[in-house]
Amino acid sequence: MSRLDSNRLVKAFAELRAAGRKTLVPFVTAGYPDMETTEAVLRDFESRGLKVCELGIPFSDPIADGPTIQASYTDALAGGVTSAKVLQAVRGYRSSGGSLALAAMVSYSIVFRHGVEQYLADLAEAGIDGAIIPDLSLEEAPALEKAAAQHGVANIMLIAPNTAEERRLEIARHSSGFIYFMSVAGITGQRDRLPEDAIRAVAELRKHTDAPVCVGFGISNPRQVAEVCKAADGAIVGSAIVHQMGAAKDDPLQERVAKIGRFVSDLLQPIL
């Protein structure tokens, strides 16, 4: 049996598919506005019935993130957040019974600096279920995919809308947990409309892979979540949630977490 068979991320999507359900995958910047908020938000998301969350590990030069997430990374780094502190917070969440499947969005620079094998082992030990490495090339993916699987960590690859079809299918073959389909080429950020071509491309991709497909970049409201989930298994919302966190960062912790939770519940509503 593969170590991925018991992976929380893999099991979450299998359960959702068996129930005929789609999902929301919220993104939060770890340590923004502080680590206490991050742990509290994870527990709140779980109480609202969510199964999966993406956790951004702050980096000084993010590859695909727009100004909202970039600013949150800058604030978190200024507050002393490190990869080690994020993993320690995840350990705390797990030790208190936290069961959300967690996917870390992390730069390959961080992974490489720690050593690929060691970093993947650290992710697994802390309780991280998947790694999204936006600057991992397809050519480098097989070696990392193998190492990740040995530690029970899903290797989640990104597909851009302008990626050629043959390359899309090759990326899909090296993805586990789910495939991250970018609705637009470029950087993250809230958008009023999503390209119809992206939705059609996701529907086409699903004809060629059994892996779950989640769509991110630009999704910021319940209508867009519903639209994306007509074709995809899940909708990833990042900048809109991080924006809410920034707007509430001066509120008391309990009120801050409740505001973010209500926003996420509204996003989830169309696919319940």
C-alpha positions as CSV (number, residue, x, y, z in Angstrom):
1,M,0.0,0.0,0.0
2,S,1.3,3.5,-0.9
3,R,1.8,5.9,2.0
4,L,-0.4,8.3,0.0
5,D,-3.4,5.9,0.5
6,S,-3.6,7.1,4.1
7,N,-2.9,10.8,3.2
8,R,-5.6,13.1,4.6
9,L,-5.8,15.1,1.3
10,V,-6.2,12.0,-0.8
11,K,-8.9,10.6,1.5
12,A,-10.7,14.0,1.7
13,F,-11.2,14.2,-2.1
14,A,-12.1,10.5,-2.3
15,E,-14.8,11.0,0.3
16,L,-16.1,14.2,-1.4
17,R,-16.3,12.4,-4.7
18,A,-18.0,9.4,-3.3
19,A,-20.6,11.8,-1.8
20,G,-21.0,13.7,-5.1
21,R,-19.8,16.9,-3.5
22,K,-17.5,19.7,-4.5
23,T,-15.4,21.7,-2.1
24,L,-13.9,25.0,-1.3
25,V,-10.2,25.2,-0.6
26,P,-9.4,28.3,1.4
27,F,-5.9,29.7,1.3
28,V,-4.4,31.5,4.3
29,T,-1.0,33.0,4.8
30,A,0.6,31.3,7.8
31,G,1.4,33.8,10.5
32,Y,-0.7,36.6,9.1
33,P,-1.6,38.6,11.0
34,D,-0.1,36.3,13.6
35,M,0.4,32.5,14.2
36,E,-2.4,32.5,16.8
37,T,-4.8,33.6,14.2
38,T,-3.7,30.9,11.8
39,E,-4.2,28.1,14.2
40,A,-7.6,29.5,15.3
41,V,-8.8,30.0,11.7
42,L,-7.9,26.3,10.9
43,R,-10.0,25.1,13.8
44,D,-12.8,27.5,12.7
45,F,-12.7,26.2,9.1
46,E,-12.9,22.6,10.4
47,S,-16.0,23.5,12.5
48,R,-17.7,24.8,9.4
49,G,-17.4,21.5,7.6
50,L,-14.4,22.2,5.4
51,K,-12.0,19.3,4.6
52,V,-9.0,21.0,2.9
53,C,-7.0,24.2,3.4
54,E,-4.0,25.6,1.6
55,L,-1.3,27.2,3.9
56,G,1.0,29.7,2.3
57,I,4.5,29.7,3.8
58,P,5.8,33.3,3.6
59,F,8.7,33.9,1.2
60,S,10.4,37.2,0.3
61,D,10.0,36.8,-3.4
62,P,6.8,34.9,-4.2
63,I,6.5,33.6,-7.7
64,A,2.8,33.8,-8.6
65,D,1.2,35.8,-5.9
66,G,-0.5,39.2,-6.4
67,P,-0.2,42.3,-4.2
68,T,-2.6,41.2,-1.5
69,I,-0.8,37.9,-0.7
70,Q,2.6,39.5,-1.3
71,A,1.8,42.1,1.4
72,S,0.7,39.5,3.8
73,Y,3.9,37.6,3.3
74,T,5.9,40.8,3.9
75,D,4.0,41.4,7.2
76,A,4.4,37.8,8.3
77,L,8.1,37.8,7.6
78,A,8.5,41.2,9.4
79,G,6.8,39.5,12.4
80,G,9.4,36.8,12.5
81,V,7.5,34.0,10.7
82,T,9.8,31.2,9.4
83,S,9.1,27.9,7.8
84,A,10.1,26.2,11.0
85,K,7.6,28.3,13.0
86,V,4.8,27.4,10.5
87,L,5.5,23.7,10.9
88,Q,5.6,24.1,14.7
89,A,2.1,25.7,14.5
90,V,0.9,22.8,12.4
91,R,2.2,20.4,15.0
92,G,0.2,22.3,17.6
93,Y,-2.9,22.1,15.4
94,R,-2.5,18.4,15.0
95,S,-1.8,17.7,18.7
96,S,-5.0,19.4,19.6
97,G,-6.9,17.0,17.3
98,G,-7.0,19.2,14.1
99,S,-7.9,17.0,11.1
100,L,-8.1,19.4,8.1
101,A,-6.1,18.2,5.1
102,L,-3.3,20.8,4.7
103,A,-1.4,21.7,1.5
104,A,1.6,23.9,1.9
105,M,2.2,26.5,-0.8
106,V,6.0,26.8,-0.6
107,S,8.8,28.1,-2.9
108,Y,11.3,25.6,-4.2
109,S,14.0,27.9,-2.9
110,I,12.9,27.1,0.7
111,V,12.7,23.3,-0.1
112,F,16.1,23.3,-1.8
113,R,17.8,25.3,1.0
114,H,16.7,22.8,3.6
115,G,17.3,19.8,1.3
116,V,14.5,18.2,-0.6
117,E,14.4,14.9,1.3
118,Q,14.7,16.6,4.7
119,Y,12.1,19.3,4.0
120,L,9.6,16.7,2.8
121,A,10.2,14.6,5.8
122,D,9.7,17.7,8.0
123,L,6.4,18.5,6.2
124,A,5.2,15.0,6.9
125,E,6.3,14.9,10.5
126,A,4.6,18.2,11.2
127,G,1.3,17.0,9.7
128,I,1.3,18.6,6.2
129,D,-0.4,16.5,3.6
130,G,0.6,18.1,0.3
131,A,3.1,20.4,-1.2
132,I,2.3,23.0,-3.9
133,I,5.6,24.3,-5.3
134,P,4.8,26.9,-7.9
135,D,8.4,27.2,-9.2
136,L,8.9,23.4,-9.6
137,S,9.5,22.7,-13.2
138,L,7.9,19.7,-14.9
139,E,11.4,18.4,-15.7
140,E,12.3,18.4,-11.9
141,A,8.9,17.0,-10.8
142,P,9.5,13.2,-11.1
143,A,12.4,13.1,-8.6
144,L,10.5,15.3,-6.1
145,E,7.3,13.4,-6.7
146,K,9.0,10.2,-5.8
147,A,10.6,11.6,-2.7
148,A,7.3,13.2,-1.6
149,A,5.4,9.9,-2.0
150,Q,7.9,8.1,0.1
151,H,7.1,10.5,2.9
152,G,3.3,10.3,2.3
153,V,3.2,13.9,1.0
154,A,1.1,14.7,-2.1
155,N,2.9,16.5,-4.9
156,I,0.4,19.1,-6.2
157,M,1.3,20.5,-9.6
158,L,0.0,23.7,-11.3
159,I,-1.4,24.0,-14.8
160,A,-1.6,27.4,-16.5
161,P,-4.4,28.1,-19.0
162,N,-1.9,28.6,-21.8
163,T,-0.1,25.3,-21.2
164,A,-0.2,23.1,-24.2
165,E,-2.5,20.1,-24.0
166,E,0.2,17.5,-24.1
167,R,2.1,19.2,-21.4
168,R,-1.1,19.5,-19.3
169,L,-1.5,15.8,-19.4
170,E,2.1,15.2,-18.4
171,I,1.8,17.6,-15.5
172,A,-1.4,15.8,-14.4
173,R,0.5,12.5,-14.4
174,H,3.0,13.9,-11.9
175,S,0.3,15.4,-9.6
176,S,-1.1,13.7,-6.6
177,G,-3.7,14.9,-4.1
178,F,-5.2,17.2,-6.7
179,I,-4.3,19.2,-9.7
180,Y,-4.1,23.0,-9.3
181,F,-5.6,24.6,-12.5
182,M,-4.9,28.3,-12.7
183,S,-7.9,30.1,-14.1
184,V,-5.7,32.9,-15.6
185,A,-2.1,33.2,-16.5
186,G,-0.1,35.6,-14.3
187,I,-0.6,36.3,-10.6
188,T,-3.2,35.7,-7.9
189,G,-5.8,38.4,-7.1
190,Q,-9.5,39.1,-7.1
191,R,-11.2,39.4,-10.5
192,D,-14.8,40.3,-11.5
193,R,-15.0,37.6,-14.2
194,L,-13.4,34.3,-14.9
195,P,-12.5,33.3,-18.4
196,E,-15.0,30.8,-19.9
197,D,-12.1,29.1,-21.7
198,A,-10.6,28.1,-18.4
199,I,-13.8,26.3,-17.3
200,R,-14.0,24.5,-20.6
201,A,-10.3,23.5,-20.3
202,V,-10.9,22.0,-16.9
203,A,-13.9,20.0,-18.2
204,E,-11.6,18.7,-21.0
205,L,-8.8,17.9,-18.6
206,R,-11.1,15.8,-16.4
207,K,-11.8,13.5,-19.4
208,H,-8.1,12.5,-19.3
209,T,-7.4,12.1,-15.6
210,D,-9.0,10.7,-12.5
211,A,-7.1,13.1,-10.2
212,P,-9.3,15.8,-8.6
213,V,-8.9,19.2,-10.3
214,C,-9.2,22.5,-8.3
215,V,-9.3,25.9,-9.8
216,G,-7.6,28.9,-8.3
217,F,-6.5,32.5,-9.2
218,G,-9.2,35.2,-9.3
219,I,-12.0,33.4,-7.4
220,S,-13.5,35.7,-4.8
221,N,-17.2,35.3,-4.4
222,P,-19.9,32.6,-4.1
223,R,-21.1,33.1,-7.8
224,Q,-17.6,32.3,-9.0
225,V,-17.2,29.3,-6.7
226,A,-20.5,27.9,-8.1
227,E,-19.3,28.6,-11.7
228,V,-15.9,26.9,-11.2
229,C,-17.4,23.9,-9.5
230,K,-19.6,23.0,-12.4
231,A,-16.5,21.6,-14.0
232,A,-13.9,21.3,-11.2
233,D,-13.8,19.3,-8.0
234,G,-13.0,22.4,-5.9
235,A,-12.5,26.2,-5.9
236,I,-9.4,27.7,-4.3
237,V,-9.9,31.2,-2.8
238,G,-6.8,33.0,-1.6
239,S,-6.6,36.8,-2.1
240,A,-10.2,37.5,-1.1
241,I,-9.7,35.6,2.2
242,V,-6.3,37.2,2.9
243,H,-7.9,40.6,2.2
244,Q,-10.5,39.9,4.9
245,M,-7.8,38.9,7.3
246,G,-6.0,42.2,6.7
247,A,-9.2,44.2,7.2
248,A,-9.9,42.4,10.5
249,K,-6.3,42.2,11.8
250,D,-6.9,44.9,14.5
251,D,-10.0,43.2,15.8
252,P,-9.9,41.0,18.9
253,L,-8.9,37.4,18.0
254,Q,-12.3,35.8,18.5
255,E,-14.1,38.5,16.4
256,R,-11.4,38.4,13.7
257,V,-11.7,34.6,13.3
258,A,-15.5,34.8,13.3
259,K,-15.5,37.4,10.5
260,I,-13.2,35.3,8.3
261,G,-15.2,32.2,9.1
262,R,-18.5,33.9,8.0
263,F,-16.9,35.0,4.8
264,V,-15.7,31.5,4.1
265,S,-19.1,30.1,4.9
266,D,-20.7,32.4,2.4
267,L,-18.2,31.2,-0.3
268,L,-19.1,27.6,0.6
269,Q,-22.9,28.1,0.5
270,P,-23.5,27.4,-3.3
271,I,-21.8,24.0,-3.2
272,L,-23.3,22.6,0.1
